[in-house]
Structures are given as C-alpha cells and as structure tokens.
C-alpha cells in the first residue's frame, strides 16, 4: 500500500543537448521520463516513502517506456492506465543556465488529458496517507473532473493533500483562466509550493506579503516558495523562514522543484499526522524540512534529466554531511 498517491501528467521529455539556445536552434535532444507529479512520485520513492502514480499514457512505445521508468524506480503503476486512441504526451525542452526553459508540448490531445472520473475509485487510496496533485490536470476535460473526484475521495479519507501549481502558459487557453483555476485549487490542499516565476499567476499578487496572505486565506496550512538559486521560503502566516540553498555546479534544473516538493512531503507528513495541522508545525521543524528540501533540489541540479536526476536518501544524507548541513 502506498504512503502517497500522486496524480497528473506523465510524459516524455526531449531535453536539449546544448544549453542557452532556443528550440529552433538546438541540434539534438536527450530522451527522459518526466511530468511534475510523476517526478514527485519518484522523488518520494527515492527518499523513503512508497508512492503510487495515477495517470494515463498512450498505447505506444513511449507509454511503455514511461511505465517501465516508474516501475524501475519502485513506483506503483497499477493505476497508470493506457488510452487506445491518443498518443503519449511529449515535450521538447530548451534550457538556459539561469533556469529559464523553452517548452513545446505535443499534446493534441495527449493520453494524460483523457483520464476520466470513471477511472477513479476509492480503492486507489487504500492505505494512503497523502495525495499530491498539480494544476495541469485541471486544464482539460475529462481529466479535470477525474482530478476533482480524486480530491473529493482523498479529503473524505482525511489524507494530507499537497499541491504544486506548476504553471505552463502554453497549455492554458489564456492567463486569466489559468489564474482562476490555479487560485481556486488552493482550497483543496494543506501544503502548497509555488515557484517564484509562477508567483503572480498563482497568487494574483505581485507583492510577497499580499500573495502569502491570499494563498493562506484559501485554507492552506503551510506555504513554500521556491526561488531557485536564491533558496526558498516557508510560512504558516505566523512565522516566515528563508534559507539559501547549497552551492552546486548546475548541470540542469529540470525536476529540481519536484524533488524539493517530494522532500517537503517526506519531512512534513509525519508532523501533520502527529499535530493534525501543518499550521502547527514548529519553526524549528519547518526550518529542518526546508534545509532538507534545499539539499534535494540542489543535488537534482547536478545531473541531467528530471527523473534520472532525482537523488536517493543516501545521496542526500551524504551530501548534507559533506557540507555540514543539519536537517
């Protein structure tokens, strides 16, 4: 039985072999499994929690490749379904050294968009302690209704719920609809992570204080803000902790935020079960969780790809010990 159920997109990433060039000018790509919720599932598995992934791939070689990639990482794939008509989603990724990305999705429709409410039942949450979701699953039907059904079941079971908006502008009809859906979706979760580049869309505010207040007003118990090389912030509204990340030679940033999110879930899930609310997590525990998550995110940046780059718990502990980090 899984500790965490993660739901959403699973896709093939074709990552540029050369950095700092737009997709039109890139000479080649490296194939890798990806998709934020799938990355989180693998990250959780490598950090010591068991994970189940819920999603859909096509009946094609890429779908088989993705299923095998998750299974080899130990993720439960019994609810990774196959669509007999649509192809597996793919995305081509150009990367800049400052963390910017140029993305081109092949998803018209992709199999992940066709997950339906009939595919979701209470059995997939048997024994689970946490449910993780993102915003991309809300863009298209029938997947949007499937994700809402899953959230309803997870809430009825009393699971901790975590959310990463992971805003991708080219997938939404327009920014206004993205803002409405992303902001409304905070009402389901206890733990939320927002990256700095998504801040205004996800919160509706430019100002940090105003954005924090807006998100917590939806009922979010603990908010994490990831800021790349500037580190991260965690706040429950009463305290705010800001920590810089360890310095590492950056190879690629893809998947770093998802590894970071997995690390926060690993450290905070036992605390919510013990305290009943993440808002009650102490400043010390929140700081330790953020230190651990920063280390996971930093290590992920030292390797290419998303899923292939996510570190094991042993990797992270060795890394933190070498840098004399405590968490």
Secondary structure as GFF3:
##gff-version 3
##sequence-region A 1 327
A	DSSP	beta_strand	4	7	.	.	.	ID=ss1
A	DSSP	beta_strand	11	16	.	.	.	ID=ss2
A	DSSP	three_ten_helix	23	25	.	.	.	ID=ss3
A	DSSP	beta_strand	29	34	.	.	.	ID=ss4
A	DSSP	alpha_helix	36	46	.	.	.	ID=ss5
A	DSSP	beta_strand	51	58	.	.	.	ID=ss6
A	DSSP	alpha_helix	61	72	.	.	.	ID=ss7
A	DSSP	beta_strand	80	83	.	.	.	ID=ss8
A	DSSP	beta_strand	90	95	.	.	.	ID=ss9
A	DSSP	beta_strand	101	106	.	.	.	ID=ss10
A	DSSP	three_ten_helix	111	114	.	.	.	ID=ss11
A	DSSP	three_ten_helix	117	119	.	.	.	ID=ss12
A	DSSP	three_ten_helix	122	125	.	.	.	ID=ss13
A	DSSP	beta_strand	130	134	.	.	.	ID=ss14
A	DSSP	three_ten_helix	136	138	.	.	.	ID=ss15
A	DSSP	alpha_helix	143	156	.	.	.	ID=ss16
A	DSSP	beta_strand	160	164	.	.	.	ID=ss17
A	DSSP	three_ten_helix	169	171	.	.	.	ID=ss18
A	DSSP	alpha_helix	175	184	.	.	.	ID=ss19
A	DSSP	three_ten_helix	185	188	.	.	.	ID=ss20
A	DSSP	beta_strand	191	195	.	.	.	ID=ss21
A	DSSP	three_ten_helix	196	198	.	.	.	ID=ss22
A	DSSP	alpha_helix	199	203	.	.	.	ID=ss23
A	DSSP	alpha_helix	208	216	.	.	.	ID=ss24
A	DSSP	beta_strand	222	226	.	.	.	ID=ss25
A	DSSP	three_ten_helix	228	230	.	.	.	ID=ss26
A	DSSP	beta_strand	232	235	.	.	.	ID=ss27
A	DSSP	beta_strand	240	243	.	.	.	ID=ss28
A	DSSP	alpha_helix	256	275	.	.	.	ID=ss29
A	DSSP	three_ten_helix	278	280	.	.	.	ID=ss30
A	DSSP	alpha_helix	283	300	.	.	.	ID=ss31
A	DSSP	three_ten_helix	307	309	.	.	.	ID=ss32
A	DSSP	alpha_helix	313	322	.	.	.	ID=ss33
###
